[in-house]
Amino acid sequence: MSQTSENVAESSVASDELRSFIERIERLEEEKKTISDDIKDVYGEAKSRGYDAKVLRKVVSIRKQDANERAEMDAILDVYLQALGMV
């Protein structure tokens, strides 16, 4: 194979691979947008039923944390609040 045909073949393979990556990313971005919209809808539904969406977001955030991590954060928060005279 000549140098030129090798470059063309490599270029074709690279562009096919690149196109594949880009298309996968685009599909995932679309899925992410759809999921994000679904989550917003659930918060909206909860809000319409009288729940505070901001507090729900905080609960979701807390549930993601490890129990030890959460306890440490709560302890530090208490120290800060006491230092500010808020407790």
Secondary structure, DSSP 8 states (H G I E B T S, - for coil): --HHHHHHHHHHHHHHHHHHHHHHHHHHHHHHHHHHHHHHHHHHHHHHTT--HHHHHHHHHHHHS-HHHHHHHHHHHHHHHHHTT--
